[in-house]
């Protein structure tokens, strides 16, 4: 069983892979130009790694929670993924990812986002 976690943002998408509920690693994230381009890149990752479980972070709490949930669910529908999809609370995953100590939070690449996705996998599978 292979799982993919997504930390979806409006500009960057963090991506992490888990194999057999034991081995997890961050993948290169996606710089989002538009939703269609980002969905196509994720579709490729889903196929290449033969993903059967998709773990998607949704921010809980805050004034924009409902809007973000709708945006994320719409984006996930663009993936046309036929496997299992679970939505998890992504609150504080970026803060937790900073504890890895190798990331500059001011850098606008996708490393922190992919580490946040890795934290979601770690929490989901209790690794």
C-alpha positions in Angstrom: 0.0 0.0 0.0 1.3 3.4 -1.0 0.0 6.7 0.3 0.5 10.2 -0.8 0.0 13.3 1.4 -0.7 16.7 0.1 -0.3 20.0 1.9 -2.3 22.2 -0.5 -1.6 25.9 -0.7 -2.6 28.6 -3.1 1.1 29.0 -4.3 2.8 25.8 -3.3 1.8 22.2 -2.7 3.8 19.9 -0.4 4.0 16.3 -1.3 5.1 13.3 0.7 5.1 9.5 0.0 4.6 6.6 2.4 5.3 3.0 1.5 3.8 0.1 3.4 2.8 2.4 6.4 6.5 2.3 7.4 8.7 4.3 5.2 7.9 8.0 4.5 9.8 10.7 2.7 9.1 14.1 1.3 9.0 14.5 -2.4 9.7 17.6 -4.5 6.7 19.9 -4.0 4.8 21.7 -6.7 4.9 25.4 -7.5 1.3 26.1 -8.4 0.8 28.3 -11.5 -2.9 27.4 -11.8 -5.1 24.7 -10.5 -5.2 22.7 -13.7 -1.3 22.6 -14.0 -1.0 21.6 -10.4 -3.7 18.8 -10.7 -1.9 17.4 -13.8 1.4 17.2 -11.9 -0.2 15.5 -9.0 -2.0 13.0 -11.3 1.4 12.0 -12.7 2.8 11.4 -9.2 -0.3 9.3 -8.3 0.2 7.1 -11.4 4.0 6.8 -11.1 3.9 5.7 -7.5 0.7 3.6 -7.8 -0.9 5.4 -4.9 -3.9 3.8 -3.3 -4.5 6.3 -0.4 -4.5 10.0 -0.7 -4.1 12.0 2.5 -5.1 15.7 2.1 -4.6 18.4 4.7 -7.4 20.8 5.5 -6.9 23.7 7.9 -9.2 23.5 10.9 -10.4 26.6 12.8 -10.1 30.1 11.7 -12.4 32.4 9.7 -11.7 30.9 6.3 -12.0 27.2 7.3 -15.2 26.6 5.2 -13.9 28.4 2.1 -10.6 26.5 2.3 -12.4 23.2 2.7 -14.5 23.9 -0.4 -11.4 24.9 -2.4 -9.5 21.9 -1.3 -12.3 19.5 -2.0 -12.8 21.0 -5.5 -9.1 20.7 -6.2 -9.1 17.0 -5.1 -12.0 16.3 -7.5 -9.8 17.5 -10.4 -7.4 14.7 -9.6 -10.0 12.1 -10.6 -8.4 9.8 -8.0 -10.2 6.4 -7.7 -8.5 5.3 -4.5 -9.3 6.1 -0.9 -9.2 9.8 0.1 -8.9 11.0 3.7 -8.9 14.6 4.9 -6.8 15.4 8.0 -6.3 18.4 10.1 -3.2 20.2 8.8 -3.0 22.7 11.7 0.5 23.3 12.9 2.1 20.9 10.4 4.3 23.6 9.0 5.4 24.5 12.5 6.2 20.9 13.3 8.1 20.6 10.0 10.4 23.5 11.1 11.6 21.2 13.9 13.5 19.2 11.3 15.9 22.1 11.5 17.1 22.2 7.9 14.4 24.6 6.5 14.4 28.3 6.3 10.7 29.3 6.8 11.3 32.5 4.8 12.4 30.6 1.7 9.5 30.3 -0.7 10.4 27.0 -2.3 8.4 23.9 -1.6 10.6 22.1 1.0 8.7 23.2 4.0 5.4 22.3 2.4 6.6 18.8 1.6 7.9 18.4 5.1 4.5 19.5 6.4 3.0 16.8 4.2 5.4 14.3 5.7 4.2 15.4 9.2 0.7 14.5 8.1 1.8 11.0 7.0 3.7 10.6 10.3 0.6 11.6 12.3 -1.8 9.5 10.2 0.2 6.3 10.4 1.7 7.1 13.9 5.2 6.7 12.6 
